[in-house]
Amino acid sequence: MRITELLGIQHPIIQAPMVGVSTPALAAAVSNAGGLGSIGLGASNPEQARCLFEQTRALTDKPLNLNLFCHRPAVADTAREAAWLEHLRPLFEEFGAQPPERIGEIYRSFLADPQMLEFLLDAQPAVVSFHFGLPPQAWIERLKAAGIRLLATATCLDEGRAIEAAGIDAIVAQGYEAGGHRGVFDPEKDARIGTFALVRTLVKGTGVPVIAAGGIMDGQGMRAVFELGAQAVQMGTAFISANESSANAAFKAALRGERGERTEVTAAISGRAARGLVNRLFTAVGCAGAPSLPDYPIAYDAAKALTAAAAARGNADFAVQWAGQGAPLSREMPAAELVATLMRELRAGA
């Protein structure tokens, strides 16, 4: 079964579930245009998740994807967290602020949230996707029994084989070019494989449909990964500049400016490696001599406080701006227009 039939969509385009950038309006616009819109629930509790889902459902009756983070739950370490906050103190003081007294696990892993599972079973979205790993097999079976299609991110062949063995319907092959936090199962074993090599490896090494992600910004890029055997694409950075995203004008302009030509990967912002536009949040927080990072997402709690302190003084150089290597190809337009443009570009080369 082709991926479009499997997911109930017209076009082989999935809007990546970017927490902090995706909105109900964006997801609905993509789904209404024939793709698969996504809502990232990694930063939401079950009540917030239900609200986001209902807001999106009010805008579309087309298939939707709800995405969950399956990372290893953080382990608090008071001494390590105190040392990290002390390391950040001079940066807070630049803006007349003090670091928070304590930081904590601001995002609860799906692995530790059975109430979120019950929400999913009640809401019954067309698609549920997993990032940073997989939930318990019993949970996977319950979701499948409810008729929900399942996707999961792989960044290497071993992860892809684990996804296939778990009975997941399709693999999102996320290359090193991708923006934000890639779905590596174990951050200490990141193979850092590029999209092209990863897609081909997973197509040859597994027996389930592969969805390509990372650095794909236009129809020409789609055509390239389809030649390698991918059946669909998942695009994140391409949709940051969509009218319906929550990215501000400065972020959208930066994508197409000089800063968009250079993205880097750092773990110092959140506690887990992620790719984004380089600013002082990249260069100052993770500087040489920095102490050991708190676990993800505890470190992120500190970074968000620093971002807020800088923003309160009118400084945007500590903004979190996750983006992939295709950023210079970003185009600002309504999401539906982007989907139509992508399909027109794809067909032009067919």
C-alpha positions in Angstrom: 0.0 0.0 0.0 1.4 3.4 -1.0 2.0 5.9 1.8 -0.7 8.3 0.6 -3.3 5.6 0.7 -2.1 4.4 4.0 -2.4 7.8 5.6 -5.5 8.9 3.7 -3.9 11.9 2.0 -3.8 13.2 -1.5 -0.2 14.4 -1.7 3.0 12.8 -0.2 3.8 15.8 2.0 3.8 15.8 5.8 4.3 19.0 7.7 6.7 18.3 10.5 5.3 18.6 14.0 7.5 21.5 15.2 6.7 22.3 18.8 6.7 26.0 19.2 6.2 26.7 15.5 3.4 24.5 14.4 -0.1 25.8 15.1 -3.6 24.4 14.6 -4.0 26.8 11.7 -0.8 25.5 10.0 -1.7 21.8 10.5 -5.3 22.3 9.3 -4.1 24.3 6.2 -1.7 21.5 5.2 -4.3 18.8 5.7 -7.0 20.8 3.8 -4.5 21.2 0.9 -4.1 17.4 0.6 -1.0 16.8 2.8 -0.7 15.6 6.4 -0.7 18.4 9.0 0.9 17.7 12.3 0.7 18.9 15.8 3.6 18.4 18.2 2.5 17.4 21.6 5.9 17.0 23.2 5.5 20.1 25.3 1.8 19.5 26.2 0.0 17.7 29.0 -3.1 15.7 28.1 -5.5 18.7 28.7 -3.4 21.0 26.5 -3.1 18.2 23.8 -6.9 17.9 23.8 -7.3 21.7 23.3 -4.8 21.7 20.4 -6.5 18.8 18.8 -10.0 20.3 19.1 -8.8 23.7 17.8 -7.3 21.9 14.7 -10.4 19.7 14.3 -12.5 22.8 14.2 -10.6 23.9 11.1 -10.4 20.6 9.2 -12.0 17.1 8.9 -9.0 15.8 7.0 -6.4 13.4 8.5 -4.1 14.8 11.2 -0.9 13.6 12.8 -0.3 14.0 16.6 3.4 13.6 17.6 4.8 12.4 20.9 8.3 12.6 22.4 9.5 9.2 23.6 12.8 10.3 25.2 14.2 8.7 28.3 12.7 10.6 31.3 15.1 13.1 32.8 17.0 12.3 35.9 17.2 15.3 38.3 20.7 16.2 39.6 20.6 19.1 42.0 24.3 19.7 42.0 24.7 19.6 38.2 21.7 21.9 37.7 23.0 24.4 40.2 26.4 24.4 38.5 24.7 25.0 35.2 22.6 27.9 36.5 25.8 29.4 38.0 27.5 29.1 34.6 24.6 31.1 33.0 24.5 33.7 35.8 26.7 36.3 33.9 24.4 36.1 30.9 21.3 36.7 33.0 23.0 39.6 34.7 23.6 41.3 31.3 19.9 41.8 31.2 19.5 42.8 34.8 18.1 39.4 35.8 19.0 36.4 37.9 18.8 32.8 36.9 15.9 30.8 38.3 16.4 29.2 41.7 15.7 25.8 40.2 15.0 24.2 36.9 12.9 21.1 36.1 11.5 18.7 33.6 9.3 21.0 31.6 8.4 18.3 29.0 7.1 15.0 30.3 8.1 12.0 28.1 5.2 10.0 26.6 6.9 7.0 28.2 5.8 8.3 31.6 2.4 9.6 30.6 -0.3 6.9 30.4 -2.9 9.7 30.5 -1.7 10.9 27.2 -2.2 7.4 25.8 -5.8 7.5 26.9 -6.3 10.9 25.3 -5.0 9.5 22.0 -7.3 6.5 22.2 -10.2 8.8 22.9 -9.3 11.4 20.2 -8.4 8.8 17.6 -6.5 11.0 15.2 -5.7 9.4 11.8 -2.0 9.3 12.6 0.2 9.2 15.6 4.0 9.6 15.3 6.8 9.0 17.7 10.1 10.9 18.2 13.2 10.0 20.2 12.3 6.3 20.4 9.3 4.1 20.8 6.6 3.6 23.5 5.9 0.3 25.2 4.8 -2.4 22.7 1.5 -2.8 24.5 0.8 0.9 23.9 1.6 0.4 20.2 -0.8 -2.5 20.0 -3.6 -0.5 21.6 -3.1 2.4 19.2 -3.1 0.0 16.2 -6.2 -1.8 17.5 -7.9 1.6 17.5 -7.2 2.0 13.8 -4.6 4.7 14.2 -1.7 4.7 11.7 1.7 5.0 13.3 4.9 6.6 12.2 8.3 6.8 14.0 11.5 8.6 13.3 14.8 6.7 12.6 18.2 8.3 12.2 20.1 5.0 11.5 19.4 1.5 10.2 19.2 -0.1 13.7 16.5 2.4 14.7 14.6 1.7 11.5 14.8 -2.1 12.1 13.4 -1.6 15.7 10.6 0.5 14.3 9.7 -2.2 11.7 9.9 -4.9 14.4 7.5 -3.0 16.6 4.9 -3.0 13.8 5.0 0.7 13.0 3.4 1.5 9.6 6.1 3.7 8.2 9.6 5.1 9.1 10.5 8.8 9.0 14.1 8.8 7.8 15.5 12.0 9.4 18.9 13.0 8.1 21.5 15.1 9.8 20.5 18.1 7.7 17.2 18.4 9.6 16.4 21.3 11.9 15.6 21.1 15.5 15.9 17.9 17.6 16.4 14.9 15.4 14.7 11.7 16.7 17.8 9.8 17.8 16.9 7.0 20.2 20.2 7.3 22.2 21.8 10.7 22.0 25.2 9.1 22.8 25.0 7.0 19.7 24.1 9.5 17.0 25.3 8.2 13.7 24.9 11.6 12.0 23.8 10.2 8.7 22.7 12.5 5.9 19.2 12.3 4.4 20.2 10.7 1.1 22.3 7.9 2.6 19.8 7.3 5.3 16.8 7.0 3.0 18.5 4.6 0.7 19.8 2.5 3.6 16.3 2.2 5.2 14.6 1.5 1.9 17.0 -1.4 1.3 17.3 -2.5 4.9 13.6 -2.5 5.9 10.3 -3.6 4.4 8.1 -0.7 5.4 7.4 2.7 3.6 10.1 5.3 4.2 9.3 9.0 4.5 12.3 11.3 3.9 13.1 14.2 6.2 16.0 16.7 6.4 17.0 19.4 4.0 14.0 19.0 1.6 12.6 22.4 0.6 11.1 22.1 -2.9 9.8 19.8 -5.5 13.2 19.1 -6.8 14.3 17.8 -3.4 11.2 15.7 -3.2 12.0 14.2 -6.6 15.5 13.3 -5.5 14.4 11.4 -2.4 11.7 9.6 -4.4 14.3 8.4 -6.8 16.0 6.8 -3.7 12.9 5.0 -2.8 11.1 7.3 -0.3 7.3 7.4 -0.7 6.7 10.8 1.0 8.6 13.7 2.6 8.3 15.3 6.0 9.2 19.0 5.8 9.8 21.3 8.8 12.0 24.2 7.9 10.0 24.7 4.6 6.9 25.4 6.7 8.4 27.8 9.2 7.9 30.7 6.8 4.3 29.7 6.2 1.8 32.4 7.0 0.1 30.2 9.6 3.2 29.3 11.6 3.9 31.0 14.9 7.4 32.0 13.8 7.9 35.8 14.1 9.0 38.1 11.2 12.6 38.2 12.5 12.9 34.4 12.4 11.4 34.2 9.0 13.7 36.9 7.6 16.7 35.2 9.2 16.0 32.0 7.4 16.4 33.7 4.0 19.3 36.0 5.1 23.0 35.4 5.8 22.3 33.6 9.1 20.2 31.0 7.2 23.3 30.0 5.3 24.9 28.6 8.5 23.2 26.3 10.8 24.9 24.3 13.6 24.1 21.6 16.1 24.4 22.1 19.8 23.1 20.3 22.9 23.8 23.2 25.2 20.4 24.9 24.7 18.1 22.0 25.6 20.4 19.2 26.9 19.9 17.3 23.6 21.6 18.0 20.2 19.5 20.2 17.9 20.2 22.2 14.7 19.4 25.9 14.4 20.4 29.3 13.3 23.6 30.5 15.1 23.2 33.3 17.6 24.5 34.1 21.1 22.4 31.4 22.5 24.5 29.0 20.6 27.9 30.5 21.2 27.6 31.8 24.8 25.6 29.1 26.5 27.8 26.2 25.3 31.1 28.0 25.4 34.4 26.2 26.3 34.7 25.3 29.9 31.0 24.9 30.5 30.0 22.4 33.2 28.1 19.2 32.5 24.7 19.7 31.0 21.6 18.8 33.0 19.4 16.2 31.3 17.0 17.1 28.5 14.6 18.9 28.9 15.8 20.3 32.3 18.6 22.3 30.6 15.9 23.7 28.2 14.1 25.2 31.2 17.2 27.4 31.9 17.6 28.4 28.3 14.0 29.4 28.0 14.4 31.6 31.1 17.4 33.2 29.5 15.6 33.8 26.3 12.8 35.5 28.2 15.2 37.7 30.2 16.9 38.8 27.0 13.6 39.4 25.2 12.4 41.6 28.1 15.3 43.9 27.4 14.6 43.9 23.6 17.4 41.5 22.8 16.5 38.8 20.2 20.0 37.3 20.0 19.0 34.6 22.5 15.9 33.4 20.6 15.6 29.7 20.0 15.5 29.4 16.2 15.7 25.8 15.2 16.1 25.3 11.4 17.7 22.9 8.9 20.4 23.2 6.3 17.8 24.1 3.6 16.9 27.4 5.3 18.1 29.6 2.5 15.5 28.0 0.2 12.7 29.1 2.6 9.6 30.8 0.9 7.0 32.9 2.7 3.5 32.1 1.6 0.3 30.5 2.8 0.7 26.8 3.7 -1.8 25.7 1.1 0.0 27.7 -1.6 3.3 26.0 -0.6 1.8 22.5 -0.8 0.4 23.4 -4.3 3.8 24.9 -5.3 5.7 21.8 -4.2 3.4 19.5 -6.1 3.7 21.7 -9.2 7.5 21.6 -9.0 7.5 17.8 -8.4 5.3 17.2 -11.5 7.3 19.6 -13.7 10.2 17.2 -13.5 8.2 14.0 -13.8 
